[in-house]
Amino acid sequence: MQNDKKEILNSQFPKAHPLYSGRLFDVYSSWEIEPVKAKGCNVQDKNGKEYLDFYGGHAVISIGHSHPQYVRAIQKQVERIGFYSNSVQNSLQKELAEKLAGQSGYPDYALFLCNSGAEANENALKAASFHTGKKRIIAFEGSFHGRTSGAVAITDNPAIQAPFNIGHEVTFIPLNDIDTVEKELARGDVCAVIIEGIQGVAGIFVPENDFLQQLRSICNKNDVILILDEIQSGYGRTGKFFSHQFSGIRPDIITMAKGMGNGFPVGGMLISPQFEARKGMLGTTFGGNQLACAAAIAVLDVMREEALTENAARVGAYLKKELSELSGIEEIRGRGLMIGIAFRPACSDMRNRLLFESRIFTGGAKNNVMRLLPPLSVSKKEVDFFICHLKHLLESVTI
Ligand SMILES: Cc1ncc(COP(=O)(O)O)c(C=O)c1O
């Protein structure tokens, strides 16, 4: 390159300060571990160390890491066409909607596709508000629904709400307190009630079945939309397709994400037939693209062929039983493969010890609760390995 050209380029793109060059906006507390490979319920870091994954990358890995059928489906799709916008026909969306409707037990509900959990909840709130013409939302204490503007406003955590997020009309009510919900709905200004299938971030709290049944009936009575956030508790994790199905109710809107794409970013909502779609009412550039659909279809196919929801019920029950025989534990909560363990105070460091001494990933939650969210394909043998290590660590503290 001629010298004068080089000079011009250098003046246009001055060298970045070495301290600041290419740095990331530092918002995550993360471990000094870098996974580079994974298979089934195992993860390998860049130094070749193997870990057992009882965290599922935050409840995301449903069918197991790098499932060959899933890998092939994504590879084949991206070779054909990876993306085109929602301005054209996409028969993969139809295939996904049909398979999801059948497998979830909601054959009459319509599917709207997006890219994340927060976006699914944001759209659910909008759909409910368009439908009722109202804006006040009832949410529950301890709730987590995401970080976008509406989703964070209905999340019970002021620390993650910016001044910009404040101003939504939201009332938080203790979980399972039907009398207070009834009083609030009677005021006539409520658009929707939103509730997690199981509260995850709060520390695994399952809403009582009769509470959900009464909630359904008072929402009907007051023409209020009932939204079930199944983003973490859905997609087979609890041993049914959605956790609320243990109570027999049918919500008006169900939101999904995490397990839906086994790591590929896909979110969505199932919407009851009472909602009328209008052109332009909701929308997204990336939502429902061909690659996302191929990933989500492969997930449903593998879930069906390998009976993973049934596996979550069976192995989850085994895991709970084995946990109940350990010392050092105050309470075990949850369903299927969404389990919370509240340890006695002396055992509060179990998560770090499992990771660094036993090489087992687990999740955390408020008040030092450990969250177990392994892939739905986890085996009894892998549970035995986990229990054996946890038992050993607990005995080293409590004996
Ligand atoms: C119950 C629930 N809702 C919503 C979200 C937000 O999902 P996302 O992080 O994909 O926006 C989460 C994420 O942890 C969640 O657990």
The ligand as an SDF file (V2000), in Angstrom:
LIG
                    3D

 16 16  0  0  0  0  0  0  0  0999 V2000
  -39.9660  -17.5730   33.9840 C   0  0  0  0  0  0  0  0  0  0  0  0
  -39.1230  -16.7390   33.0630 C   0  0  0  0  0  0  0  0  0  0  0  0
  -39.7180  -15.8220   32.2860 N   0  0  0  0  0  0  0  0  0  0  0  0
  -39.0160  -15.0560   31.4280 C   0  0  0  0  0  0  0  0  0  0  0  0
  -37.6480  -15.1870   31.3120 C   0  0  0  0  0  0  0  0  0  0  0  0
  -36.8880  -14.3080   30.3540 C   0  0  0  0  0  0  0  0  0  0  0  0
  -36.4010  -15.0570   29.3060 O   0  0  0  0  0  0  0  0  0  0  0  0
  -35.2210  -14.4730   28.3680 P   0  0  0  0  0  0  0  0  0  0  0  0
  -34.0020  -14.4060   29.2210 O   0  0  0  0  0  0  0  0  0  0  0  0
  -35.1260  -15.4660   27.2570 O   0  0  0  0  0  0  0  0  0  0  0  0
  -35.6590  -13.1390   27.8990 O   0  0  0  0  0  0  0  0  0  0  0  0
  -36.9860  -16.1210   32.1150 C   0  0  0  0  0  0  0  0  0  0  0  0
  -35.5130  -16.2610   32.0480 C   0  0  0  0  0  0  0  0  0  0  0  0
  -34.8450  -16.7510   32.9160 O   0  0  0  0  0  0  0  0  0  0  0  0
  -37.7370  -16.9220   33.0140 C   0  0  0  0  0  0  0  0  0  0  0  0
  -37.1570  -17.8170   33.8040 O   0  0  0  0  0  0  0  0  0  0  0  0
  1  2  1  0
  2  3  1  0
  2 15  2  0
  3  4  2  0
  4  5  1  0
  5  6  1  0
  5 12  2  0
  6  7  1  0
  7  8  1  0
  8  9  2  0
  8 10  1  0
  8 11  1  0
 12 13  1  0
 12 15  1  0
 13 14  2  0
 15 16  1  0
M  END
$$$$
